[in-house]
Every structure is written in C-alpha cells, then in structure tokens.
Amino acid sequence: QAQLVESGGGLVQPGGSLRLSCAASGFTFSIDAMSWYRQGPGKERELFASIGTRSISTDYADSVKGRFTISRDNAKNTVYLQMNTLTPEDTAVYYCRARSAGLWGQGTQVTVSS
C-alpha cells in the first residue's frame, strides 16, 4: 500500500534544530514532487517547502526561508526537512505530501518551547 511514514518530531528549545524524515513506499517516489506542510494550533495547514523530482528545484515560504532545508534521497525513497534556529511560532504538526500520488503522511508534532 502506498504510504508516507514520518519521524523526527519532538520537543526542542528555541534556537535548536530538528531533522524530520518522511519514508515513502508503495509508489514511484522518484517521479513525484514532494512538499512539507504544517498546521499550528488554531491555524490553517500551510505549504512551506517543496522539492522537485531530481532535487534541482526547491521552494520555501518566507517564514522558513534561510532556516529550513528540504532535501530528498531517491535511492532511499525519503524526503527530509532540516529545521534550524527554531522559534515557538514553528510549533505545529508537520506533514509530508506526495503531490502526484496524492498522499499525506500521518503528521509529526514539533514543539518549540523553553
């Protein structure tokens, strides 16, 4: 069955870093563009990072640009999100999205708090 399985969320202090992973299976990952979304408490789900099929094109929302990096390893069927200089406003559930396959990950909680 096609699915995305996320990992790496947790509690981190302001200024800290986390790396999220999203492992894909059951579809052809290498030809699917991937995105990361997040949804904070009481907020709409927002798209903030995307990557093309060959890692030659990335796009970021202004809120994360310069702090977050999306990457992928097609040999491992995995997309990553490196998050640096985290702030409390980054607290949200983070979701992986396979755009052509129309799949969502289960979501992983990231909490930034002192």
N, C-alpha and C positions, 0 to 999 in steps of 0.2 A: 504494500500500500504506500502511496506517495505521502510523505510527511516531512516536516521540519521539526527538529528537536533542538531546543535552545539550552544553553548552560552559561554559567559565569556570573549571574546576578548575585547581589548581596548587599550588605551594609558597608559603607565606606565613609570616611571623614571628608569634609570639604577640602579640596585640593588634591585628593587622592585619585587613583586610577583603577579602572577595571577593564578586563577584556571579555567581551561576550563572544560566544561561538554559536553557530547555527548549522547543524549537520543535516544534510539533505539525503533522502533516499526515495526510491520508487519512481523517479522521473529523471529526465536527462538534464541534470544540473548545469552542465557546461554550456548549454544553449539558452539558458534562462537568465535574464537580468534579475538582480536581487536588490531588495531595499530593506532598510530598517525604519520602523515606526515607533513612536512612543505615545503613551497616554498617561498624563499626570492626574492626580486626584481632582475630580470635578472638571476635567478638561477634555477636549476632543482629541481623538487619535490624530497624530500629525506625522507626516513623512518628513524625515530629516536627513537621510543618506541613501544614495543609490549607487550601484555599480553595474557596468555593462558586462557582457558575457566573457570578455577577454581581459578585463581589468584595465582597459585603456581609457575608460571614461568613468569618472566619478562626479557626484554632485552632492552638495551639502546645503542645508539650511543655514542662514546667518547665525542662528542661535548656537550652532555647534561647530561652525567652520573654524579651523585652526586648532581645535581641541580634540575632535573625534576623527578617526580614520576608518573607513570601510575598506575591506580587502577580501579577497577570495582565493581559495586554492582548489582549482578544478580537479586536481588529482585526488584530493581528499573529500570532494563534494561538500565543502564547508565554506561558509562566509563568516567573517569576523568583524567585530566592532571594537576598536581600541578607543577607550574613553579616558582622557586626561583632564587635569585641572577641573575636577567635578565640583559642582556647586549644588546647594539644596534645590534649586529650580530644575535640576536634572533628575530629581526623584520622579520615577514613573515606572510603569510596566513597559518593557521593551519587547517589540515583536519583530520577528523576521518575516519577510514576504518574498515568495517566489512569484514574480509578476506574470509570466506567461502561463505557468502551471496553475495560478490562482490559489496558492496555498498560503496559509498563515501558520507561524509557529504558535506554541501554546502561551507564549509570553513569559518573561522572567523579570522579577521585581528588582529594581535598583533603587536603593535608598541612600541618600547623601545627607548625613546628619552628624553633628558633633555630640 
